[in-house]
Amino acid sequence: MVVYKRHEHTIPYKALERALDLFSDIGRKVFSYAPKFVIMDATFATINDHWHLVGTDLDPKSKDFDQILATRWIKVVDNTIEEETES
């Protein structure tokens, strides 16, 4: 999960771009076993007073897979594409 430095509902566009870049780089390492992973918004967050992103490996056997499918996806990162895996 990525959280912005202040508790805000929205963040500046440049901060969002930076967060997505960081999450993509870290996610490629954390989810290296998966062909793809998804960066999602916080649709079902239990703490709604701040902005954050969430990542998943899209495991259909996970307990919350239906919730994953119901959450708005912001970015799908394909670990099988060479361009996507280079930093």
ABEGO torsion letter per residue (X at the ends): XBBBABBBABBBAAAAAAAAAAAAAAAAAAAAABABBBBBBAAABABAABBBBBBBAGBAABAAAAAAAABBBABBBBAABAAAABX
